[in-house]
Amino acid sequence: MEEKLQAVCSQLIRKKDLMLDEKILHNLQEKDITVLVCEDSLCEIKIVSKNHFAISDVIPVLSDFGFTTLSEITYEARYHDKPVFITKLNLDAQAQGLLIKHQENIKD
C-alpha cells in the first residue's frame, strides 16, 4: 500500500514542486501571493501564498477565461518555520498558447 501511495504522490507532486526558488521567495516578501504560469512547458498554474485560500475562488475565474482545470492539488511547504501554501492547477494542454499569451493578466 505504501508503494502505491508513493507512486500516486510522485505523479501529483514532482521534487521540483517542493522547492521554493529565490524569485518566489522575493515575491512573497513583497506580497502575500505569487503566481507562476506554464513553467517547463507544462500547461499549469502554480499559486504560492502565505495564507491558505479556497480553491473554489480561483477555479471559476479560470473557467471565465475559458480554461479547463483537469486537476488541482494544494500542499504546504515551510520557509523559516512559516507555512507557505502551494496550489498547482493542471490545465487542458490545448489552452497552453492562450495561457502563455495572457499570463500577465492571470498573474495580476
Sine and cosine of phi, psi and omega as CSV:
sin_phi,cos_phi,sin_psi,cos_psi,sin_omega,cos_omega
0.00,0.00,-0.67,0.74,-0.01,-1.00
-0.88,0.47,-0.62,0.78,0.03,-1.00
-0.91,0.42,-0.63,0.77,0.03,-1.00
-0.91,0.42,-0.67,0.74,0.02,-1.00
-0.89,0.47,-0.70,0.72,0.03,-1.00
-0.88,0.48,-0.65,0.76,0.01,-1.00
-0.90,0.44,-0.68,0.73,0.02,-1.00
-0.91,0.41,-0.71,0.70,-0.01,-1.00
-0.88,0.48,-0.63,0.78,-0.01,-1.00
-0.93,0.36,-0.39,0.92,0.08,-1.00
-0.97,0.23,-0.54,0.84,-0.05,-1.00
-0.99,0.11,-0.67,0.75,-0.07,-1.00
-0.81,-0.58,0.86,-0.51,0.07,-1.00
-1.00,0.04,0.31,-0.95,0.02,-1.00
-0.83,0.56,-0.64,0.77,-0.01,-1.00
-0.89,0.46,-0.51,0.86,0.00,-1.00
-0.90,0.45,-0.42,0.91,-0.04,-1.00
-1.00,0.08,-0.18,0.98,-0.03,-1.00
-1.00,-0.08,0.66,-0.76,0.07,-1.00
-0.94,-0.35,0.93,-0.36,-0.04,-1.00
-0.99,0.17,0.15,-0.99,-0.09,-1.00
-0.88,0.48,-0.59,0.81,0.00,-1.00
-0.89,0.45,-0.70,0.71,0.02,-1.00
-0.90,0.44,-0.73,0.69,-0.02,-1.00
-0.89,0.45,-0.63,0.78,0.05,-1.00
-0.89,0.45,-0.71,0.71,0.03,-1.00
-0.88,0.48,-0.62,0.79,0.00,-1.00
-0.94,0.35,-0.39,0.92,0.07,-1.00
-0.95,0.30,-0.52,0.85,-0.03,-1.00
-1.00,0.07,-0.53,0.85,0.00,-1.00
-0.55,-0.83,0.21,-0.98,-0.11,-0.99
-0.98,0.19,-0.19,0.98,-0.09,-1.00
-0.55,-0.84,0.57,-0.82,0.11,-0.99
-0.67,-0.75,0.52,-0.86,-0.09,-1.00
-0.81,-0.58,0.73,-0.68,0.06,-1.00
-0.91,-0.42,0.70,-0.72,-0.06,-1.00
-0.83,-0.56,0.75,-0.67,0.13,-0.99
0.76,0.64,0.84,0.55,0.11,-0.99
-0.98,0.18,0.54,-0.84,0.07,-1.00
0.80,0.60,0.61,0.79,0.03,-1.00
0.87,0.49,0.34,0.94,0.07,-1.00
-1.00,-0.10,0.60,-0.80,0.02,-1.00
-1.00,0.04,0.99,0.15,-0.04,-1.00
-0.57,-0.82,0.37,-0.93,0.13,-0.99
-0.86,-0.51,0.74,-0.67,0.05,-1.00
-0.87,-0.49,0.84,-0.55,0.00,-1.00
-0.94,-0.33,0.85,-0.53,0.00,-1.00
-0.91,-0.41,0.81,-0.58,-0.08,-1.00
-0.62,-0.78,0.38,-0.93,0.06,-1.00
-0.98,0.21,-0.41,0.91,-0.06,-1.00
-0.86,-0.51,0.56,-0.83,0.06,-1.00
-0.97,0.25,0.67,-0.74,0.01,-1.00
-0.74,-0.67,0.27,-0.96,-0.02,-1.00
-0.98,0.18,0.84,-0.55,0.00,-1.00
-0.90,0.43,-0.41,0.91,0.02,-1.00
-0.90,0.43,-0.28,0.96,0.09,-1.00
-0.98,0.19,-0.40,0.92,-0.09,-1.00
-1.00,-0.10,-0.69,0.73,-0.10,-1.00
-0.83,0.56,-0.72,0.69,0.01,-1.00
-0.88,0.48,-0.57,0.82,0.02,-1.00
-0.90,0.44,-0.70,0.72,0.04,-1.00
-0.90,0.45,-0.64,0.77,0.04,-1.00
-0.88,0.47,-0.64,0.77,0.04,-1.00
-0.89,0.45,-0.52,0.85,0.07,-1.00
-0.97,0.25,-0.20,0.98,0.01,-1.00
0.99,-0.14,0.23,0.97,0.00,-1.00
-1.00,-0.07,0.56,-0.83,0.08,-1.00
-0.95,-0.30,0.85,-0.53,0.03,-1.00
-1.00,0.04,0.88,-0.48,-0.02,-1.00
-1.00,0.08,-0.58,0.81,0.03,-1.00
-0.36,-0.93,0.36,-0.93,0.08,-1.00
-0.52,-0.85,0.50,-0.87,0.08,-1.00
-0.53,-0.85,0.64,-0.76,0.08,-1.00
-0.87,-0.50,0.72,-0.70,0.02,-1.00
-0.61,-0.79,0.26,-0.97,-0.08,-1.00
-0.93,-0.36,0.71,-0.70,0.14,-0.99
-0.88,-0.47,0.14,-0.99,0.00,-1.00
-0.83,-0.56,0.63,-0.77,0.10,-0.99
-0.65,-0.76,0.88,-0.47,-0.08,-1.00
0.78,0.63,0.73,0.68,0.03,-1.00
0.87,0.49,0.32,0.95,0.08,-1.00
-0.90,-0.44,0.59,-0.80,0.00,-1.00
-0.96,0.29,0.60,-0.80,0.14,-0.99
-0.79,-0.62,0.79,-0.61,-0.06,-1.00
-0.98,-0.19,0.76,-0.65,-0.03,-1.00
-0.87,-0.49,0.84,-0.55,0.07,-1.00
-0.91,-0.41,0.85,-0.53,-0.02,-1.00
-0.93,-0.35,0.85,-0.53,0.00,-1.00
-0.92,-0.40,0.86,-0.51,0.08,-1.00
-1.00,-0.08,0.81,-0.59,-0.06,-1.00
-0.95,-0.32,0.28,-0.96,0.06,-1.00
-0.84,0.53,0.83,-0.55,-0.09,-1.00
-0.88,0.48,-0.38,0.92,0.02,-1.00
-0.92,0.39,-0.30,0.95,-0.02,-1.00
-1.00,-0.07,0.09,1.00,-0.11,-0.99
-0.86,0.52,-0.69,0.72,0.01,-1.00
-0.87,0.48,-0.69,0.72,0.03,-1.00
-0.91,0.42,-0.63,0.77,0.01,-1.00
-0.90,0.43,-0.71,0.70,0.01,-1.00
-0.90,0.43,-0.67,0.74,-0.01,-1.00
-0.87,0.50,-0.62,0.78,-0.08,-1.00
-0.95,-0.30,0.32,0.95,-0.10,-1.00
-0.88,0.48,-0.57,0.82,0.00,-1.00
-0.92,0.38,-0.62,0.79,0.07,-1.00
-0.90,0.43,-0.64,0.77,0.00,-1.00
-0.91,0.42,-0.66,0.75,0.01,-1.00
-0.89,0.45,-0.64,0.77,0.02,-1.00
-0.93,0.37,0.00,0.00,0.00,0.00
